């Protein structure tokens, strides 16, 4: 399971949309005292438009000023306002205290660990879809830089498998003037917690960091050589 944090603020709208295209569902984190904030509305609207399944997570239920039941009503009102589908409106709700590391299925239950949250993710959010045996297709959603290897592309594999040292093509749907360019994927790593772990190959649904493509930029697609 990859957990990807998105900025909440409308000033980062491009980044929010890119991140939401990398995921299969969203956890809508709402403070048990403050309720949904203006930026909550913005990010939720984008997630609903993309048809994502939503799990509502009411956090900080241990706050002395928590008003859990009112906040749940506010979230339902927000979903109604944003024209959520019937399934999105019936989203499961989990009650958490991040500080204590606990979660529970009911507002008045005391949680002991985060198992209810993870079980809800596994049971409710669909696994990644895509043809593992098809030609490689990877959309670059973010860029990093490192003095040793230069530009690092970060993105999710939508189809096929990517392997270390394989040749690939870089294409950009919106840039009709520059034809696809050939490149070599020198190294691949996956994110484990806050660390990056080198791997030799990755498949559909994996979010990876890769180096070797010098001029890679956000919005590029990496494809197999035979099928640009």
Wavefront OBJ file of the C-alpha trace (Angstrom):
o trace
v 0.000 0.000 0.000
v 1.381 3.393 -0.983
v 0.078 6.320 1.077
v 0.544 9.599 -0.795
v 0.023 12.913 0.982
v -1.523 15.743 -1.017
v -1.348 19.460 -0.197
v -4.736 20.730 0.936
v -4.455 24.272 -0.319
v -6.076 25.456 -3.564
v -2.802 27.234 -4.495
v -1.341 23.791 -5.213
v -4.192 22.694 -7.476
v -1.906 21.276 -10.198
v -0.019 19.151 -7.707
v -3.256 17.954 -6.075
v -4.627 16.784 -9.429
v -1.383 15.010 -10.332
v -1.283 13.207 -6.992
v -4.957 12.192 -7.189
v -4.249 10.547 -10.557
v -1.667 8.301 -8.856
v -4.073 6.757 -6.342
v -7.013 4.314 -6.289
v -8.902 5.881 -3.387
v -8.639 8.608 -0.766
v -8.650 9.008 3.001
v -10.452 12.266 3.799
v -8.847 13.448 7.034
v -11.096 15.739 9.093
v -10.317 17.255 12.505
v -12.883 16.148 15.120
v -13.095 19.695 16.538
v -12.598 21.938 13.502
v -14.595 19.897 10.962
v -14.105 20.217 7.183
v -11.929 23.226 6.222
v -12.191 25.250 2.970
v -9.249 23.305 1.480
v -10.986 20.006 2.400
v -13.752 20.988 0.003
v -11.297 21.660 -2.833
v -9.392 18.363 -2.561
v -12.557 16.304 -2.006
v -14.193 17.835 -5.072
v -11.218 16.770 -7.237
v -11.267 13.249 -5.765
v -15.021 12.845 -6.376
v -14.673 14.103 -9.972
v -12.086 11.369 -10.606
v -14.568 8.798 -9.264
v -12.378 7.790 -6.315
v -13.777 5.838 -3.389
v -13.551 7.842 -0.163
v -12.913 6.717 3.417
v -13.761 9.485 5.900
v -11.248 9.589 8.776
v -12.291 11.722 11.736
v -8.999 12.404 13.520
v -8.145 13.846 16.955
v -11.210 12.250 18.595
v -9.245 12.488 21.890
v -9.422 16.320 21.855
v -11.387 17.713 24.799
v -13.337 19.974 22.415
v -14.089 17.184 19.889
v -17.637 17.286 18.463
v -17.595 14.065 16.506
v -21.309 13.718 15.662
v -21.637 17.310 14.362
v -18.470 16.901 12.278
v -19.886 13.699 10.727
v -23.022 15.654 9.725
v -20.845 18.433 8.245
v -18.946 15.880 6.119
v -22.232 14.407 4.841
v -23.460 17.915 3.966
v -20.202 18.547 2.101
v -20.589 15.292 0.120
v -24.164 16.322 -0.776
v -23.001 19.796 -1.843
v -20.350 18.297 -4.121
v -22.828 15.951 -5.857
v -21.228 12.744 -4.604
v -22.582 9.535 -6.112
v -24.685 7.281 -3.893
v -21.690 5.019 -3.243
v -19.443 7.993 -2.388
v -22.142 9.367 -0.066
v -22.232 6.019 1.784
v -18.459 6.138 2.414
v -17.245 4.291 5.528
v -16.124 6.461 8.470
v -13.271 5.589 10.828
v -12.499 7.423 14.087
v -8.833 7.970 14.932
v -6.393 9.535 17.311
v -3.122 9.899 15.398
v -1.315 10.934 18.571
v -2.334 7.738 20.369
v -2.047 5.605 17.213
v -5.602 4.233 17.571
v -8.663 3.823 15.361
v -12.172 2.415 15.768
v -15.309 1.749 13.722
v -17.657 3.751 15.973
v -17.534 7.306 17.401
v -18.051 6.093 20.948
v -15.664 3.119 20.839
v -12.157 3.406 22.242
v -9.616 2.122 19.712
v -6.486 0.175 20.615
v -4.515 0.208 17.320
v -4.785 1.205 13.636
v -6.062 -2.190 12.419
v -9.658 -0.935 11.749
v -8.260 1.794 9.457
v -6.006 -0.585 7.500
v -8.721 -3.253 7.242
v -11.105 -0.642 5.812
v -8.487 0.411 3.226
v -7.879 -3.192 2.134
v -11.568 -4.152 2.019
v -13.010 -0.952 0.517
v -10.429 0.534 -1.871
v -10.007 -1.405 -5.137
v -6.533 -2.731 -6.007
v -4.713 -1.133 -8.963
v -6.060 -2.046 -12.392
v -3.883 -2.493 -15.475
v -2.433 -5.125 -17.765
v 0.775 -6.496 -16.253
v 1.626 -8.213 -19.555
v 0.989 -5.151 -21.737
v 3.526 -2.623 -23.020
v 5.047 -0.353 -20.375
v 3.202 2.877 -19.599
v 4.260 5.122 -16.723
v 3.099 8.705 -16.097
v 5.648 11.019 -14.452
v 3.863 12.988 -11.706
v 6.789 14.517 -9.841
v 10.517 15.215 -10.237
v 13.340 14.951 -7.736
v 17.037 15.745 -8.094
v 20.192 14.147 -6.769
v 23.808 15.305 -7.315
v 24.945 11.784 -8.198
v 22.304 10.726 -10.713
v 20.724 14.037 -11.786
v 16.982 14.197 -12.442
v 14.813 11.501 -10.891
v 11.344 10.832 -12.280
v 8.596 9.764 -9.860
v 5.424 8.160 -11.147
v 3.073 5.242 -11.139
v 3.117 2.320 -13.539
v -0.232 2.161 -15.351
v 0.623 -0.857 -17.514
v 3.364 -3.461 -17.944
v 6.612 -3.918 -16.014
v 9.710 -1.708 -15.762
v 13.193 -3.225 -15.280
v 16.554 -1.822 -14.341
v 18.798 -1.044 -17.366
v 15.963 -1.443 -19.862
v 15.625 0.882 -22.840
v 12.450 2.949 -22.996
v 10.872 5.871 -24.835
v 9.889 9.236 -23.347
v 6.773 10.717 -24.958
v 4.635 13.733 -24.187
v 1.057 13.786 -25.434
v 0.884 17.599 -25.226
v 4.222 18.287 -26.953
v 3.591 17.532 -30.604
v 6.785 19.286 -31.790
v 9.267 16.935 -30.118
v 9.140 13.294 -31.231
v 9.514 10.503 -28.619
v 13.111 10.154 -27.356
v 14.931 6.954 -26.454
v 16.348 6.634 -22.932
v 17.716 4.027 -20.532
v 16.293 3.364 -17.063
v 19.494 3.184 -14.999
v 18.094 2.612 -11.512
v 14.682 2.041 -9.930
v 13.680 2.459 -6.307
v 10.447 2.121 -4.364
v 9.451 4.020 -1.251
v 9.269 2.109 2.030
v 8.221 4.398 4.876
v 10.441 7.443 4.399
v 13.303 5.528 2.736
v 13.905 4.575 -0.884
v 14.749 0.928 -1.483
v 16.530 -0.041 -4.758
v 14.658 -2.701 -6.770
v 15.420 -4.406 -10.090
v 11.855 -4.312 -11.429
v 8.394 -2.960 -10.621
v 4.898 -3.654 -11.974
v 1.415 -2.171 -12.468
v 0.248 -0.020 -9.544
v 3.748 0.496 -8.123
v 4.899 4.063 -7.499
v 8.591 4.284 -8.345
v 11.525 6.693 -8.550
v 13.827 6.146 -11.543
v 16.990 7.749 -12.876
v 18.736 7.742 -16.254
v 16.267 9.845 -18.251
v 18.143 13.178 -18.322
v 15.459 15.552 -19.570
v 12.455 13.897 -17.966
v 9.755 16.323 -16.864
v 6.319 16.255 -15.202
v 3.621 15.025 -17.594
v 5.976 12.812 -19.637
v 5.014 9.208 -20.266
v 7.633 6.457 -20.232
v 6.736 3.632 -22.637
v 8.313 0.502 -24.069
v 10.504 1.028 -27.143
v 8.134 -0.968 -29.422
v 5.044 1.012 -28.487
v 5.572 4.761 -28.062
l 1 2 3 4 5 6 7 8 9 10 11 12 13 14 15 16 17 18 19 20 21 22 23 24 25 26 27 28 29 30 31 32 33 34 35 36 37 38 39 40 41 42 43 44 45 46 47 48 49 50 51 52 53 54 55 56 57 58 59 60 61 62 63 64 65 66 67 68 69 70 71 72 73 74 75 76 77 78 79 80 81 82 83 84 85 86 87 88 89 90 91 92 93 94 95 96 97 98 99 100 101 102 103 104 105 106 107 108 109 110 111 112 113 114 115 116 117 118 119 120 121 122 123 124 125 126 127 128 129 130 131 132 133 134 135 136 137 138 139 140 141 142 143 144 145 146 147 148 149 150 151 152 153 154 155 156 157 158 159 160 161 162 163 164 165 166 167 168 169 170 171 172 173 174 175 176 177 178 179 180 181 182 183 184 185 186 187 188 189 190 191 192 193 194 195 196 197 198 199 200 201 202 203 204 205 206 207 208 209 210 211 212 213 214 215 216 217 218 219 220 221 222 223 224 225 226 227 228
